[in-house]
Amino acid sequence: MSQGEPARLTLIGGPTASGKSARALELAERTGAVIVNADSQQLYAELRVLSARPDAEEEVRAEHRLYGVAAGDDPWSVGRWVRAVQDLLEELDGRPAVLVGGTGLYFTALTKGLADIPPVPEVVRQTVEADYDRTGEGPFRSLLAGVDPEAAARIEDNDRQRLIRAMTVAVHSGRALSDWQADTRPILTPGSWTGQLIIPDREALYAACDARCAVMLERGALEEVQALLDRDLSPALPVMKAVGVRELAAHLRAETSREEALDQMRQATRNYAKRQLTWFRNQMPDWDRV
């Protein structure tokens, strides 16, 4: 990109139910940009309702890409999404694009880089998980501080998944996860993109989350989850961990009432939105706030 040329990529991030998709659509209609999905749940074809994917009317108003392109039994990694975005941007050949979603790690991979970390064998992961469960978070974090002090200090309390991830990488590769990440280079050229964060008032955001959950039930979320259960997919797959799947599955198994399931889904959605807010505020402090 030559000096003075305006950025052709707009990155719009924010928590669920914040209105970021509507903003992306307005921008795409105004500029002729293609809307590109940057939300891990909206990748999956089976989650149209539960992931609040753009509907048919919205897809007519602007071109949408990388929505519903993944099968639930074929999980996508961050690296796979990044490669798909790189291929798509090459295909667009300079046409403006709006990347929108709530998966902060996707944006981090594009703007800061994706570490080329060797895959960790399952046996190593299981051993480290067993160590965590045996010792508890405090002692485990202290052990992690001995091999990756930066990760031990950075990872938030009760984040079992990331603590275990940092330890497994250190154990298997002999190198700290933080060191792997420090060696990365951004996928997007600096100056080729601008970033916007949709950060609503928290009370209004939670109200929007609650309202969205009720609408999802009306639009077929239960049927969507039943279809997943009928396939007997592994609960470890990302599609089965999507917000709302576990809560609605419990109702379909007659373990909770419909109203209880809705309440639990609302709480899970609010919790998810809170985690997203924390990520974006901490990881993208220099992005424009909207």
N, C-alpha and C positions, 0 to 999 in steps of 0.2 A: 504494500500500500504506500503510495507516494505521500510525501509530507503535505499536509493540508487537506488531504482527501478525507471526507467524512467516513466514520465507521459504518460498515454495511451490516454489522451484526448487533442486535440488541438482545441482551440477556435479561430476562425478567424472572426473578425468584420471589418466593414468599410462601407462607404457610397455606395449608388447605383452606378453602372457603374464603380466601382473602380478596378475590376478584382479579387475580393476575391473568387468568385466561381471557376475561372480558377486555382487559387492557391490551393484551396481545392481539386480540381480534380487531380492536379499534385501530391499533397501529398498523396492522397488516392491510386492512381495508384502505387506509389512508396512503400507504407507501407502496402497495403491491408486493409486500414481503410474504415469504412463505413462513408458516408457523411450524416450528419444530419442537417436538415433545422432549422435555427434560424432566420427566417424572417417572420414577421406576415402576410405579403401579399402573400408570396409563400405558405402559408398553404392552401389557398382557391383553390378549383378545378376549379372555374370559371375564375381564373386570370392567366392562363398559359402564355399568351403573355404579358399582362400588368405588371406582376411581374417578367418577365424575368426568369422564371423557367428553370432549365436544360432541354435541348431537349432530344429526344429519343437517339441520338448518345452518348451524354454525360452520360445518365443513363445506357447505356450498358458498358461504360468504368469503372464504379465503382457503387457500391450499394448506392442508395439514399433512405433516409427515411424521413418521415414527410413532404413530398412535396405533395400538392394537396389533403390532407386528410380531409379537412374541407369543409362543404357545406356553401354556402354564407348566408343562412338563419339560420345557427347554429353557431354563433360567438364563437371564442375561446378567453378565457382570458389568461393572463400570467400564472396564476396558472394551468390552464388546460394544457398549453404547457409544463410547468415544470413537471407535473405528467406524461405526455406522454414520456418526455425525461428520467425520472427516470425508467419508465417501460422498455423503449428501452435499456438503459444501462444495466439493469439487464438481459435482454434477450441476449445481446451481450456477457455477461459473460467474460469480460476481453479483448475482441477483440478491437483493437484501433478504435477510432472514431474521425471524424473532424466535429465540429459544426460550421457552417458558416452562416452568415446572417448580416442584417443591423439593426435589432431591438435591440438596446442597452439594453432596459429594460429586455429582455430575459437573456442576459449575466449577468446583475446585479443580477437578481433573483438567478441564478445558483451559482455565485461566492461570493455574499454577503448575500443572503437570501431573502425570500419572506415573507413580513409581513402578519400575519393572521388577517387582518382587517375585522371586521364584515361588511356585505353588507349594503349599504346605501339605504333606501327606496326612491322610485322615488319622492315622495312628498317633501322630504327633499332636494333632488337635485334641483328640480324645484324652491323651495323657495330661495335657495342660489343663483341660476342662476338669478332669478329676482332681488335679492339684488345687485348682481354684475352689472347688466344692469342698475339699477336705480342709483347707486352711482358712477360707473366708477371705473377704475382699482386703481387709487391712494387711495381713501378713503377705498376701499375694502381691499387693501393690508394692510392698517393701522389697520383695524379691525382684519385681519388675524394675524398680529403681536402680537395682544393681547392674542391670544389663541395658536399660533404656530409660535413664532418668527423666529425659524430656517427655516421653510418653506417660510415665508414671505421674508427672506433675500436671500434664495437660488434660488427661482423660478425666471426665467428670465422675463424681461419686455414683455408684450403683450401675455404671456402664460395664456390665460383665462382658459383653460381646467384644468391645474394643480393648479392654484389658487383656482378655485371652488372645485376641488377634495380635497385639503387640508382643506378647510373650511367645506365641507360636513362631512368629517370624524370627525373633531373636534366637530361639532354641534351634530352629531348623537351619537358618542361613548363617548363624554365627555373627550376624550384624543387626544392629538396632533398626527397628522400623523407622524411627525418626531419621536415621542416617540415609536409609533408602529414599525416604520422601524428600530429604534435603537435596538430593542429586537430580531431582526432576526438573524438566523444562516445560513451560506452558505450551499447550497445543495451539492456542490462538495467539497470533502475533500481537504484542502490545500496540494499542492504537487502532486495531482493527475492530474493536468491539466497545460497547458501553454497557454498563450494568445498572439495573434498577431493582430495588427491593420494595415490595408491597408490604408495609408494616402497619396493619390496622390497630386501632384501639383494642386492647385485649378483651374487654367485656363485649364489644361489638363482634369481635372475631369468634368468641365462644358461642354467642347467640347464633351467628351464621353457621357454625359447625352443627349446632343442635337442629337448626331448621333443615340443613342439607341432609342429615341422617333420616329425618322423617320423609323427605321427598324421595330419597333412595328406596325406602320401603315401598312407597306408592308406585315406583317405577320398575319394580321387579328385582330388588336386591336379594330377597329370599330365594327366588327362583335361580338367580345367578349362583348363589352359594350351594343350593341343592345340586346344581349341575356339576359343581366341583366335587362335592361329596360323592356323587354317583360314580365318578371316575377313580375314586380311591387313590388319590394322589398322595405322595409323601407329605406329611405335615411340615417337613423341613424346607419345602420349596417356597420361594418368595411369594408366589401367587397365593399360597395357603396362609401366609403370614400378613397379608394385606389387611389394613384396618377394616374391621367389620366382619371379616370372614369367621374368625373364631367365635365372636359374640353371636352371630346369626346361626352358626352351625350348632351351638349349644341349644338354641331354641328349636331348631329342626330335629334335634335328637330328644326333644321333649324334656330338656333339663331346666329350661327357663320359660317363662311366659313371653309373649310377643312384646309386651310393654317392658319387661325386665331386660330383654335383649336390646330393645331400642335404647334404654337408659345406659346399658353397658357400652353400646356402640357409641353413644354420644360422649361418654366419658373417655373412651379410647381415642376418639377423634380429637377431643380437646387436648388430651395428653400429647398426641402426635403433633398437633399444631404448636404446642408449647415447645416441644423439642426442635421443631423446625425454626421457630423464632430464635431460639438460643443459638442454633447453628449459624443462621444467616447474620445475626448481629455480631457474633464472634469471628466468623470467617470472612465476611465481606464488609468490613467497617468503612471502606471507602466508596462503596456503591451509593448511588443516589437513592434517597428515601422518598417513597411516594405515599 
